[in-house]
Amino acid sequence: MRLALLAFALLPSAAFATISINTPSASQYWVQNTSNLIAWTYTQGDPTAVDIIVTNSNPQTLNGAFSIARGVPVSSESFTVTDVTLVVGTGYQVSFVSPTDASQVLAQSSNFEVKVPGTSPAPTSSPTTAASSETGTGVSSGSSTASKTATTSSTKNAAPGLAADACSLFYACGIVAFASFFL
């Protein structure tokens, strides 16, 4: 038991990444050939940058991971993908992965849909202000015909999510419990 408490207390705070991808989601779908938003929240101590990929569990829809952007600052809290040419379909997910280890998934969106061109954009839940602009080309592993250009936008949320606060509190309590064990 003591060893388990010691191991828990020594875990780095990065092991408790609290990034939460809010958009896209089941209600925040994307529309093909338009600009589409990725929005998230984070807390201090989370990784400073992430690579953004899109996946789909159906290889007929998207065969392999599709790279949206690399080295995106987590503090920007949003990223706008323009001219999305992903195949219309369901079961897509946005994932944030470590820039140094793509197998380390830091956050995932819920499943979302890409709808046909002409569909009204999904309603947004937070305002977005343009902060900077980048243009890039996605890199696909597998045989996808998706391509896009990307523009970044920045949004600031009023407060981090409750789950992030709970995780930080849980981590802090573990350290206190560990310290009190030896006192």
Secondary structure, 3 states (H helix, E strand, C coil): CHHHHHHHHCCCHHHHCCCEEEECCCCCCEECCCCEEEEEECCCCCCCEEEEEEEECCCCCCCCCEEEEEEEEHHHCEEEEECCCCCCEEEEEEEEEECCEEEEEEEECCCEEEECCCCCCCCCCCCCEECCCCCCCCEECCCCCCCCEEECEECCCCCCCHHHHHHHHHHHHHHHHHHHHHC
